[in-house]
């Protein structure tokens, strides 16, 4: 049984997709051990409570320094017994000590086709604003492992989504969530739960069922 901790900051639609996929049996052999938010007002926390999950808010504002916040977040996740950390719209720079405590065991969903529109400053609606400004005809979403850089870890899965002429950042964001994010994040978790995701020379390989 894979135990996951889901880290959130906002609306939590990706968290909801994970909860629903477990309930439907699209993700199997997986349990959500905890849902953690840096933001006490995150609607994602309500979704988690409604699903009967353990929730925890760890806000940087409650700590005297960033270092103390980083340590508290890392300590909580280590204690939670999670095997995998899932960043589902978590808008906080992941502490270095968390990355080393969970080496190749943290995954993130990013709302573009990496390496486009990623890195520092590219999060949430900013990503879609930048994609529309550049005039790309295709965008999408990426699930990747988290390393010390920003959006630089090994890519696990990507899904392209069409950009339409009248798109606003909000409309494009919603289409990418519906057509890509809510599908590939649950899919990747299920693959990891069944030990089918492997990293070799910085690249991800997905083995066949039963291999
Ligand atoms: C999602 O679009 C996710 O890809 C993005 O934030 C949104 C969270 O929505 N994440 C990033 O931009 C990370 N760099 P949600 O709270 O409804 O899942």
Boltz pocket constraint, residues with backbone or C-beta under 6 A from the ligand:
constraints:
  - pocket:
      binder: B
      contacts: [[A, 8], [A, 9], [A, 10], [A, 11], [A, 12], [A, 13], [A, 14], [A, 15], [A, 44], [A, 88], [A, 89], [A, 90], [A, 109], [A, 110], [A, 111], [A, 122], [A, 123], [A, 124], [A, 127], [A, 173], [A, 177], [A, 181]]
      max_distance: 6.0
